[in-house]
Amino acid sequence: MKAKSLLIVSLLIFASFLDAEEGESQLYLKATDTDSLVAKEGQIVIVYGETENSAKSASGANFVNFKGADFLLVTFKSDIDQFAEGEPFELFDGKRVAVEGAISIYRGKPQIKLTSPDQVTILTAEEVFPPVTGKPEKVVPAATTKVSGEMSEQAPPEEEPKRKPPVDPSEFFD
């Protein structure tokens, strides 16, 4: 049983190295793109947008809200001491930011748990974001069908975003 678990873990690690070698780029999502954020639950992404109306709860939790979005950053009281320059609701309110972290869903809304100031990049007004890469974007050609002797174009069918299921370590380890 342990050999099987070790094999599975080894394959998962090997697969992650293959993904890294393929040059897979970071996934950038707008804070206002709720459907895409929800579809990426459990995955690490970079979310960007402008913040507004951030606040601190009575329990000491910080909430950084994004303009026109259901998405937010949450920092619990236990993590506030990681922010030496001030609390997140004050530091990042009214700013254009990019934040990296794992998407979680709370009461149907996407969020990232903010535990370190290193997760956040404050963007300048003139800064282009997401960054432009040297690679051309993948273009999906339109599907063509033959209708009464003529070729006509159709839009390719939209694919559902793939969600990664959560992993239960007890399935692999005793």
Backbone as a printed PyTorch tensor [residue, N CA C, xyz], in Angstrom:
tensor([[[  0.8230,  -1.1880,   0.0000],
         [  0.0000,   0.0000,   0.0000],
         [  0.8740,   1.2600,   0.0000]],

        [[  1.9420,   1.2530,   0.8140],
         [  2.8290,   2.4150,   0.8720],
         [  3.5550,   2.6020,  -0.4530]],

        [[  3.9030,   1.5100,  -1.1150],
         [  4.5800,   1.6100,  -2.4070],
         [  3.6630,   2.2650,  -3.4320]],

        [[  2.3850,   1.9210,  -3.3920],
         [  1.4110,   2.5090,  -4.3060],
         [  1.2770,   4.0130,  -4.0270]],

        [[  1.2150,   4.3840,  -2.7580],
         [  1.1250,   5.7960,  -2.3890],
         [  2.3570,   6.5590,  -2.8400]],

        [[  3.5260,   5.9610,  -2.6500],
         [  4.7720,   6.5940,  -3.0590],
         [  4.8210,   6.7810,  -4.5680]],

        [[  4.3410,   5.7950,  -5.2990],
         [  4.3000,   5.8790,  -6.7510],
         [  3.3810,   7.0190,  -7.2020]],

        [[  2.2220,   7.1340,  -6.5950],
         [  1.2690,   8.1900,  -6.9560],
         [  1.8670,   9.5580,  -6.6750]],

        [[  2.4630,   9.7270,  -5.5170],
         [  3.0770,  11.0100,  -5.1640],
         [  4.2060,  11.3330,  -6.1320]],

        [[  5.0300,  10.3350,  -6.4690],
         [  6.1330,  10.5460,  -7.4110],
         [  5.6120,  10.9770,  -8.7730]],

        [[  4.5410,  10.3510,  -9.2390],
         [  3.9590,  10.7190, -10.5350],
         [  3.4150,  12.1400, -10.5050]],

        [[  2.7810,  12.5350,  -9.4140],
         [  2.2660,  13.8950,  -9.2970],
         [  3.3910,  14.9270,  -9.3280]],

        [[  4.4760,  14.6290,  -8.6350],
         [  5.6270,  15.5450,  -8.6210],
         [  6.2450,  15.6200, -10.0160]],

        [[  6.3920,  14.4860, -10.6660],
         [  6.9480,  14.4660, -12.0210],
         [  6.0680,  15.2690, -12.9750]],

        [[  4.7670,  15.1060, -12.8730],
         [  3.8470,  15.8410, -13.7440],
         [  3.9520,  17.3440, -13.5120]],

        [[  4.1530,  17.7610, -12.2630],
         [  4.2870,  19.1960, -11.9940],
         [  5.5770,  19.7440, -12.6020]],

        [[  6.6480,  18.9440, -12.6200],
         [  7.8830,  19.3770, -13.2600],
         [  7.7080,  19.5000, -14.7690]],

        [[  6.9520,  18.5950, -15.3650],
         [  6.6950,  18.6780, -16.8030],
         [  5.9450,  19.9560, -17.1350]],

        [[  4.9350,  20.3020, -16.3300],
         [  4.1900,  21.5360, -16.5480],
         [  5.1050,  22.7390, -16.4700]],

        [[  6.0190,  22.7390, -15.5030],
         [  6.9340,  23.8660, -15.3310],
         [  7.8780,  23.9790, -16.5230]],

        [[  8.3110,  22.8450, -17.0610],
         [  9.2280,  22.8760, -18.1880],
         [  8.5660,  23.3800, -19.4550]],

        [[  7.2490,  23.1840, -19.5890],
         [  6.5440,  23.6320, -20.7730],
         [  6.4070,  25.1480, -20.7930]],

        [[  6.8560,  25.8240, -19.7480],
         [  6.7960,  27.2770, -19.7220],
         [  5.3910,  27.8010, -19.4790]],

        [[  4.6070,  27.0710, -18.7310],
         [  3.2480,  27.4920, -18.4470],
         [  3.2930,  28.8400, -17.7300]],

        [[  2.5960,  29.7950, -18.2600],
         [  2.6350,  31.1320, -17.6890],
         [  1.6040,  31.2700, -16.5750]],

        [[  1.7590,  32.3330, -15.8240],
         [  0.8220,  32.6310, -14.7500],
         [ -0.5510,  32.9270, -15.3430]],

        [[ -1.5800,  32.6350, -14.5760],
         [ -2.9360,  32.9290, -14.9970],
         [ -3.3660,  34.2420, -14.3610]],

        [[ -3.6800,  35.2320, -15.1830],
         [ -4.1090,  36.5450, -14.7130],
         [ -5.6140,  36.6730, -14.9240]],

        [[ -6.3260,  37.0490, -13.8750],
         [ -7.7710,  37.2140, -13.9630],
         [ -8.1760,  38.5730, -13.3980]],

        [[ -9.1650,  39.2010, -14.0320],
         [ -9.6990,  40.4640, -13.5220],
         [-10.5550,  40.1760, -12.2970]],

        [[-10.4950,  41.0570, -11.3300],
         [-11.2890,  40.9000, -10.1100],
         [-12.7840,  40.9100, -10.4170]],

        [[-13.1610,  41.5290, -11.5080],
         [-14.5810,  41.6080, -11.8800],
         [-15.0750,  40.3720, -12.6280]],

        [[-14.1850,  39.4520, -12.9770],
         [-14.5510,  38.2450, -13.7280],
         [-14.9120,  37.1160, -12.7590]],

        [[-16.0530,  37.2610, -12.1030],
         [-16.4740,  36.3370, -11.0480],
         [-16.5530,  34.8950, -11.5210]],

        [[-17.1400,  34.6590, -12.6830],
         [-17.2970,  33.2830, -13.1690],
         [-15.9490,  32.5840, -13.3310]],

        [[-14.9840,  33.2800, -13.9110],
         [-13.6500,  32.6810, -14.0870],
         [-12.9720,  32.4470, -12.7470]],

        [[-13.1440,  33.3750, -11.8140],
         [-12.5360,  33.2140, -10.4930],
         [-13.1360,  32.0120,  -9.7710]],

        [[-14.4440,  31.8690,  -9.8210],
         [-15.1100,  30.7300,  -9.1750],
         [-14.6420,  29.4240,  -9.8100]],

        [[-14.4640,  29.4250, -11.1320],
         [-14.0260,  28.2180, -11.8380],
         [-12.6090,  27.8090, -11.4490]],

        [[-11.8130,  28.7370, -10.9130],
         [-10.4290,  28.4480, -10.5350],
         [-10.2860,  28.1530,  -9.0390]],

        [[-11.3750,  27.8180,  -8.3890],
         [-11.3370,  27.5160,  -6.9520],
         [-10.2490,  26.4840,  -6.6490]],

        [[ -9.4110,  26.7950,  -5.6500],
         [ -8.3410,  25.8980,  -5.2400],
         [ -7.0540,  26.0790,  -6.0150]],

        [[ -7.0720,  26.9050,  -7.0480],
         [ -5.8920,  27.1120,  -7.8740],
         [ -5.2340,  28.4490,  -7.5420]],

        [[ -3.9380,  28.5250,  -7.7550],
         [ -3.2020,  29.7620,  -7.5150],
         [ -3.2260,  30.5910,  -8.7940]],

        [[ -3.7230,  31.8150,  -8.6740],
         [ -3.8350,  32.7300,  -9.8030],
         [ -3.3700,  34.1120,  -9.3590]],

        [[ -3.2720,  35.0240, -10.3240],
         [ -3.0010,  36.4210, -10.0160],
         [ -4.2400,  37.2080, -10.4140]],

        [[ -4.8260,  37.8850,  -9.4480],
         [ -6.0440,  38.6620,  -9.6700],
         [ -5.6670,  40.1320,  -9.5940]],

        [[ -6.2080,  40.9330, -10.5120],
         [ -5.8680,  42.3490, -10.5280],
         [ -7.1190,  43.2040, -10.6680]],

        [[ -7.0100,  44.4080, -10.1280],
         [ -8.1150,  45.3500, -10.2080],
         [ -7.8850,  46.5100,  -9.2630]],

        [[ -8.8960,  47.3720,  -9.1770],
         [ -8.8220,  48.5430,  -8.3110],
         [ -9.6640,  48.2950,  -7.0590]],

        [[ -9.1130,  48.6650,  -5.9160],
         [ -9.8000,  48.4110,  -4.6490],
         [-10.5880,  49.6370,  -4.2030]],

        [[-11.6070,  49.3810,  -3.3850],
         [-12.4060,  50.4570,  -2.8050],
         [-13.1850,  49.9270,  -1.6010]],

        [[-13.5550,  50.8200,  -0.7160],
         [-14.3990,  50.4990,   0.4440],
         [-13.8800,  49.3330,   1.2780]],

        [[-12.5890,  49.2640,   1.4670],
         [-12.0160,  48.2070,   2.3000],
         [-12.3130,  48.5240,   3.7560]],

        [[-12.3420,  47.4830,   4.5860],
         [-12.7570,  47.7010,   5.9710],
         [-12.1520,  46.6600,   6.9050]],

        [[-12.3320,  46.9300,   8.1960],
         [-11.8880,  46.0220,   9.2560],
         [-13.1220,  45.6340,  10.0550]],

        [[-13.2760,  44.3450,  10.3320],
         [-14.4280,  43.8770,  11.0990],
         [-14.1800,  44.0530,  12.5970]],

        [[-15.2140,  43.8800,  13.3740],
         [-15.1060,  43.9810,  14.8310],
         [-14.1600,  42.9170,  15.3910]],

        [[-14.0490,  41.7780,  14.6980],
         [-13.1690,  40.7040,  15.1650],
         [-11.7100,  40.9430,  14.7840]],

        [[-11.4410,  41.9900,  13.9740],
         [-10.0730,  42.3120,  13.5860],
         [ -9.6790,  41.8260,  12.2050]],

        [[-10.5880,  41.1400,  11.5110],
         [-10.2920,  40.6840,  10.1500],
         [-10.3340,  41.8750,   9.1980]],

        [[ -9.4610,  41.8720,   8.2080],
         [ -9.4010,  42.9280,   7.1870],
         [-10.0230,  42.4040,   5.8990]],

        [[-10.7970,  43.2800,   5.2420],
         [-11.4240,  42.9360,   3.9730],
         [-11.0610,  44.0100,   2.9590]],

        [[-10.3880,  43.5970,   1.8920],
         [-10.0380,  44.5170,   0.8160],
         [-10.9810,  44.1900,  -0.3380]],

        [[-11.8910,  45.1260,  -0.6190],
         [-12.8970,  44.9470,  -1.6610],
         [-12.4080,  45.5400,  -2.9820]],

        [[-12.8860,  44.9730,  -4.0840],
         [-12.5140,  45.4500,  -5.4100],
         [-13.7040,  46.1370,  -6.0620]],

        [[-13.4040,  47.2270,  -6.7560],
         [-14.4170,  48.0480,  -7.4150],
         [-15.1950,  47.2150,  -8.4340]],

        [[-16.5300,  47.2000,  -8.2730],
         [-17.4080,  46.5080,  -9.2170],
         [-17.2720,  45.0000,  -9.2140]],

        [[-16.7670,  44.4250,  -8.1260],
         [-16.5050,  42.9820,  -8.1080],
         [-17.0500,  42.3300,  -6.8370]],

        [[-17.3310,  41.0310,  -6.9550],
         [-17.6970,  40.2240,  -5.7870],
         [-16.4580,  39.6560,  -5.1080]],

        [[-15.3190,  39.8040,  -5.7380],
         [-14.0490,  39.2760,  -5.2430],
         [-13.5000,  40.1610,  -4.1200]],

        [[-12.8330,  39.5280,  -3.1400],
         [-12.1850,  40.2950,  -2.0790],
         [-10.9850,  39.5520,  -1.5210]],

        [[-10.1590,  40.3150,  -0.8000],
         [ -9.0280,  39.7480,  -0.0690],
         [ -9.4190,  39.7450,   1.3960]],

        [[ -9.1200,  38.6710,   2.0950],
         [ -9.4110,  38.6100,   3.5240],
         [ -8.1180,  38.3010,   4.2680]],

        [[ -7.8770,  39.0630,   5.3330],
         [ -6.7290,  38.8280,   6.1980],
         [ -7.2620,  38.6720,   7.6120]],

        [[ -7.0170,  37.5290,   8.2070],
         [ -7.5070,  37.2820,   9.5540],
         [ -6.5750,  37.9100,  10.5800]],

        [[ -7.1030,  38.1600,  11.7490],
         [ -6.3620,  38.8250,  12.8100],
         [ -5.0290,  38.1240,  13.0930]],

        [[ -5.0120,  36.8120,  12.9770],
         [ -3.7880,  36.0430,  13.2520],
         [ -2.6610,  36.3490,  12.2610]],

        [[ -2.9870,  36.9040,  11.0840],
         [ -1.9710,  37.2010,  10.0700],
         [ -1.6320,  38.6870,   9.9650]],

        [[ -2.3310,  39.5270,  10.6990],
         [ -2.1340,  40.9840,  10.5950],
         [ -0.7030,  41.3890,  10.9410]],

        [[ -0.0730,  40.7040,  11.9040],
         [  1.2850,  41.0960,  12.3070],
         [  2.3260,  40.8800,  11.2060]],

        [[  1.9680,  40.1950,  10.1140],
         [  2.8700,  40.0310,   8.9710],
         [  3.0020,  41.3260,   8.1670]],

        [[  2.0740,  42.2610,   8.3930],
         [  2.0340,  43.5130,   7.6480],
         [  2.5960,  44.6330,   8.5220]],

        [[  3.9220,  44.8010,   8.4990],
         [  4.6180,  45.7440,   9.3760],
         [  4.2630,  47.2030,   9.0780]],

        [[  3.9070,  47.5110,   7.8250],
         [  3.6480,  48.9020,   7.4450],
         [  2.2150,  49.3550,   7.7020]],

        [[  1.3630,  48.4550,   8.1560],
         [ -0.0270,  48.8040,   8.4230],
         [ -0.9380,  47.6490,   8.0530]],

        [[ -2.2160,  47.8380,   8.3270],
         [ -3.1790,  46.7770,   8.0390],
         [ -3.5920,  46.8290,   6.5720]],

        [[ -3.8630,  45.6440,   5.9770],
         [ -4.1820,  45.5810,   4.5500],
         [ -5.3350,  46.4920,   4.1210]],

        [[ -6.3720,  46.6220,   4.9460],
         [ -7.5070,  47.4440,   4.5300],
         [ -7.1070,  48.9040,   4.3610]],

        [[ -6.0500,  49.3400,   5.0540],
         [ -5.5420,  50.7110,   4.9120],
         [ -4.4780,  50.8000,   3.8100]],

        [[ -3.5950,  49.8060,   3.7740],
         [ -2.4850,  49.8230,   2.8190],
         [ -2.9320,  49.7590,   1.3590]],

        [[ -3.9720,  48.9690,   1.0870],
         [ -4.3290,  48.6770,  -0.2970],
         [ -5.6210,  49.3280,  -0.7720]],

        [[ -6.3460,  50.0220,   0.0930],
         [ -7.6170,  50.6290,  -0.2990],
         [ -7.3850,  51.7820,  -1.2760]],

        [[ -8.1950,  51.8120,  -2.3410],
         [ -8.0980,  52.8680,  -3.3290],
         [ -6.9080,  52.7350,  -4.2580]],

        [[ -6.3210,  51.5660,  -4.3060],
         [ -5.1300,  51.3470,  -5.1350],
         [ -5.4370,  50.3170,  -6.2270]],

        [[ -4.6450,  50.3680,  -7.2540],
         [ -4.6810,  49.3670,  -8.3180],
         [ -3.6560,  48.3090,  -7.9290]],

        [[ -4.1040,  47.0770,  -7.7470],
         [ -3.2250,  46.0340,  -7.2450],
         [ -3.3450,  44.7440,  -8.0540]],

        [[ -2.3240,  43.9110,  -7.9010],
         [ -2.3370,  42.5300,  -8.3910],
         [ -1.9920,  41.6770,  -7.1820]],

        [[ -2.7320,  40.6110,  -6.9780],
         [ -2.5150,  39.7570,  -5.8180],
         [ -2.4560,  38.3010,  -6.2580]],

        [[ -1.4970,  37.5620,  -5.6990],
         [ -1.3320,  36.1520,  -6.0320],
         [ -1.7600,  35.3000,  -4.8490]],

        [[ -2.5340,  34.2680,  -5.1460],
         [ -2.9600,  33.3620,  -4.0860],
         [ -3.9480,  32.3360,  -4.5990]],

        [[ -4.3220,  31.4460,  -3.7000],
         [ -5.2830,  30.3930,  -4.0410],
         [ -6.7000,  30.9320,  -3.8840]],

        [[ -7.5210,  30.6800,  -4.8770],
         [ -8.9140,  31.1170,  -4.8450],
         [ -9.7030,  30.1780,  -3.9420]],

        [[-10.4770,  30.7640,  -3.0470],
         [-11.4320,  29.9890,  -2.2630],
         [-12.7910,  30.6780,  -2.4090]],

        [[-13.8360,  29.9430,  -2.1030],
         [-15.1870,  30.4750,  -2.2370],
         [-15.8050,  30.5230,  -0.8450]],

        [[-16.3330,  31.6830,  -0.4730],
         [-17.0240,  31.8380,   0.8040],
         [-18.3690,  32.4840,   0.5190]],

        [[-19.4270,  31.7750,   0.8830],
         [-20.7940,  32.2470,   0.6400],
         [-21.0080,  32.6130,  -0.8230]],

        [[-20.4710,  31.7760,  -1.6990],
         [-20.6630,  31.9480,  -3.1320],
         [-19.7850,  32.9910,  -3.7930]],

        [[-18.9040,  33.6290,  -3.0260],
         [-18.0520,  34.6840,  -3.5810],
         [-16.5840,  34.2740,  -3.5290]],

        [[-15.8360,  34.5710,  -4.6100],
         [-14.4140,  34.2170,  -4.6330],
         [-13.5880,  35.1640,  -3.7730]],

        [[-12.5500,  34.6090,  -3.1620],
         [-11.6490,  35.4100,  -2.3320],
         [-10.2760,  34.7870,  -2.3170]],

        [[ -9.3120,  35.5810,  -1.8840],
         [ -7.9610,  35.0810,  -1.6210],
         [ -7.6360,  35.4510,  -0.1850]],

        [[ -7.1090,  34.4820,   0.5550],
         [ -6.6610,  34.7410,   1.9160],
         [ -5.2910,  35.3940,   1.8270]],

        [[ -5.1980,  36.5980,   2.3430],
         [ -3.9660,  37.3810,   2.2990],
         [ -3.2100,  37.1560,   3.6000]],

        [[ -2.0340,  36.5170,   3.4990],
         [ -1.2540,  36.1950,   4.6940],
         [  0.0960,  36.8880,   4.7260]],

        [[  0.4700,  37.5450,   3.6030],
         [  1.7740,  38.1870,   3.5170],
         [  1.7080,  39.3700,   2.5500]],

        [[  2.4220,  40.4450,   2.8550],
         [  2.4430,  41.5690,   1.9120],
         [  3.1280,  41.2040,   0.5920]],

        [[  3.9040,  40.1320,   0.5750],
         [  4.5710,  39.6890,  -0.6450],
         [  3.5780,  39.2070,  -1.7000]],

        [[  2.3510,  38.9120,  -1.3010],
         [  1.3360,  38.4600,  -2.2480],
         [  0.8070,  39.6050,  -3.1110]],

        [[  0.9940,  40.8450,  -2.6700],
         [  0.3740,  41.9980,  -3.3190],
         [  1.4180,  42.8690,  -3.9990]],

        [[  1.1020,  43.2850,  -5.2100],
         [  1.9080,  44.2590,  -5.9470],
         [  1.0150,  45.4600,  -6.2150]],

        [[  1.4510,  46.6390,  -5.7710],
         [  0.7010,  47.8600,  -6.0640],
         [  1.1380,  48.3240,  -7.4450]],

        [[  0.1730,  48.5240,  -8.3300],
         [  0.4410,  48.8940,  -9.7130],
         [  0.3240,  50.4020,  -9.8910]],

        [[  1.2140,  50.9700, -10.6790],
         [  1.1300,  52.3970, -10.9710],
         [  0.0460,  52.6240, -12.0180]],

        [[ -0.4140,  53.8690, -12.1290],
         [ -1.4870,  54.1970, -13.0650],
         [ -1.0990,  53.8800, -14.5070]],

        [[  0.1580,  54.0980, -14.8590],
         [  0.5880,  53.8830, -16.2410],
         [  1.0830,  52.4630, -16.5130]],

        [[  1.1680,  51.6440, -15.4980],
         [  1.6790,  50.2850, -15.6520],
         [  0.6880,  49.4010, -16.4040]],

        [[  1.1960,  48.7130, -17.4360],
         [  0.3660,  47.8010, -18.2130],
         [  0.2690,  46.4860, -17.4480]],

        [[ -0.9610,  46.0590, -17.2310],
         [ -1.1580,  44.8030, -16.5190],
         [ -2.3940,  44.1270, -17.0790]],

        [[ -2.3560,  42.8250, -17.3270],
         [ -1.2610,  41.9060, -17.0970],
         [ -0.0820,  42.1900, -18.0190]],

        [[  1.1060,  41.7600, -17.5890],
         [  2.3020,  42.0360, -18.3830],
         [  2.2130,  41.3910, -19.7640]],

        [[  2.7770,  42.0700, -20.7320],
         [  2.8080,  41.5510, -22.0980],
         [  3.9740,  40.5810, -22.1940]],

        [[  3.6990,  39.3890, -22.6930],
         [  4.7580,  38.3890, -22.8390],
         [  5.2030,  38.3430, -24.2880]],

        [[  6.3430,  37.7490, -24.5270],
         [  6.8860,  37.6330, -25.8710],
         [  6.1640,  36.6000, -26.7150]],

        [[  5.3470,  35.7480, -26.0690],
         [  4.6580,  34.6940, -26.8040],
         [  3.3610,  35.2340, -27.4010]],

        [[  3.0560,  34.8580, -28.6520],
         [  1.7580,  35.2530, -29.2010],
         [  0.6610,  34.4430, -28.5300]],

        [[ -0.5060,  35.0500, -28.4080],
         [ -1.6200,  34.3360, -27.7960],
         [ -2.1080,  33.2530, -28.7330]],

        [[ -2.5880,  32.1780, -28.1610],
         [ -3.1030,  31.0750, -28.9510],
         [ -4.4200,  31.5030, -29.5800]],

        [[ -4.5070,  31.3340, -30.8950],
         [ -5.7170,  31.6990, -31.6130],
         [ -6.4270,  30.4240, -32.0050]],

        [[ -7.7040,  30.3330, -31.6420],
         [ -8.4950,  29.1640, -31.9830],
         [ -9.2440,  29.4760, -33.2680]],

        [[ -8.9750,  28.7200, -34.3410],
         [ -9.6670,  29.0100, -35.5940],
         [-11.1500,  28.6760, -35.4920]],

        [[-11.9630,  29.4350, -36.1950],
         [-13.3990,  29.1720, -36.2060],
         [-13.6520,  27.8790, -36.9590]],

        [[-14.6370,  27.1320, -36.4980],
         [-14.9960,  25.8920, -37.1760],
         [-15.7340,  26.2490, -38.4660]],

        [[-15.5400,  25.4370, -39.5020],
         [-16.2440,  25.7000, -40.7530],
         [-17.1580,  24.5350, -41.0610]],

        [[-18.2930,  24.8470, -41.6390],
         [-19.2320,  23.8080, -42.0560],
         [-19.6510,  24.0990, -43.4830]],

        [[-20.0570,  23.0680, -44.1740],
         [-20.5000,  23.2370, -45.5560],
         [-22.0190,  23.3190, -45.5480]],

        [[-22.5380,  24.4560, -45.9970],
         [-23.9810,  24.6450, -46.0380],
         [-24.3570,  24.8980, -47.4880]],

        [[-25.1370,  24.0150, -48.0460],
         [-25.6060,  24.0990, -49.4350],
         [-24.4990,  24.5340, -50.3940]],

        [[-23.3650,  23.8250, -50.3300],
         [-22.2790,  24.0700, -51.2550],
         [-21.3780,  25.2260, -50.8810]],

        [[-21.7030,  26.0000, -49.8540],
         [-20.8810,  27.1330, -49.4430],
         [-20.2370,  26.8260, -48.1040]],

        [[-19.0820,  27.4150, -47.8760],
         [-18.4140,  27.2760, -46.5760],
         [-18.8690,  28.4280, -45.6980]],

        [[-19.2760,  28.1360, -44.4830],
         [-19.6420,  29.2030, -43.5500],
         [-18.8730,  29.0040, -42.2600]],

        [[-18.6120,  30.1200, -41.5760],
         [-17.8580,  30.0420, -40.3190],
         [-18.8010,  30.0240, -39.1350]],

        [[-18.4260,  29.2560, -38.1420],
         [-19.1380,  29.2240, -36.8740],
         [-18.1090,  29.4690, -35.7850]],

        [[-18.5530,  30.0490, -34.7140],
         [-17.6530,  30.2230, -33.5770],
         [-17.4000,  28.8510, -32.9640]],

        [[-16.1730,  28.5900, -32.5010],
         [-15.9080,  27.3040, -31.8470],
         [-16.7200,  27.2170, -30.5560]],

        [[-17.1260,  26.0010, -30.1900],
         [-17.9000,  25.8660, -28.9530],
         [-17.0640,  26.3050, -27.7480]],

        [[-17.7190,  26.9860, -26.8210],
         [-17.0090,  27.4320, -25.6180],
         [-16.7820,  26.2490, -24.7050]],

        [[-15.5780,  26.1960, -24.1320],
         [-15.2570,  25.1190, -23.2060],
         [-15.5220,  25.5770, -21.7930]],

        [[-16.0310,  24.6560, -20.9900],
         [-16.2210,  24.9400, -19.5740],
         [-14.8570,  25.0220, -18.9110]],

        [[-14.6360,  26.0000, -18.0360],
         [-13.3660,  26.0310, -17.3000],
         [-13.2400,  24.7640, -16.4550]],

        [[-12.0460,  24.2120, -16.4180],
         [-11.8280,  22.9840, -15.6550],
         [-11.5180,  23.3310, -14.2120]],

        [[-12.1800,  22.6280, -13.2920],
         [-11.9450,  22.8360, -11.8720],
         [-11.1390,  21.6660, -11.3430]],

        [[-10.1460,  21.9760, -10.5460],
         [ -9.3600,  20.9190,  -9.9260],
         [-10.0520,  20.5260,  -8.6240]],

        [[-10.2630,  19.2280,  -8.4250],
         [-10.8870,  18.8100,  -7.1730],
         [ -9.9040,  18.9470,  -6.0160]],

        [[-10.4330,  19.2000,  -4.8180],
         [ -9.5230,  19.2580,  -3.6720],
         [ -8.9200,  17.8760,  -3.4250]],

        [[ -7.7220,  17.8490,  -2.9090],
         [ -7.0340,  16.5920,  -2.6530],
         [ -7.1110,  16.2900,  -1.1610]],

        [[ -7.5350,  15.0880,  -0.8530],
         [ -7.6090,  14.6490,   0.5360],
         [ -6.3730,  13.8070,   0.8230]],

        [[ -5.4220,  14.3340,   1.6370],
         [ -4.1720,  13.6060,   1.8810],
         [ -4.3880,  12.2340,   2.5200]],

        [[ -5.5110,  12.0220,   3.2180],
         [ -5.7440,  10.7420,   3.8690],
         [ -5.9190,   9.6230,   2.8480]],

        [[ -6.2200,   9.9800,   1.5790],
         [ -6.3420,   8.9630,   0.5440],
         [ -4.9880,   8.3750,   0.1860]],

        [[ -3.9110,   9.1410,   0.4200],
         [ -2.5960,   8.7220,   0.0020],
         [ -1.6600,   8.3540,   1.1500]],

        [[ -1.9370,   8.8710,   2.3280],
         [ -1.0490,   8.6500,   3.4680],
         [ -1.8310,   8.0650,   4.6340]],

        [[ -1.1640,   7.1930,   5.3780],
         [ -1.8130,   6.5810,   6.5450],
         [ -1.8980,   7.5430,   7.6900]]])
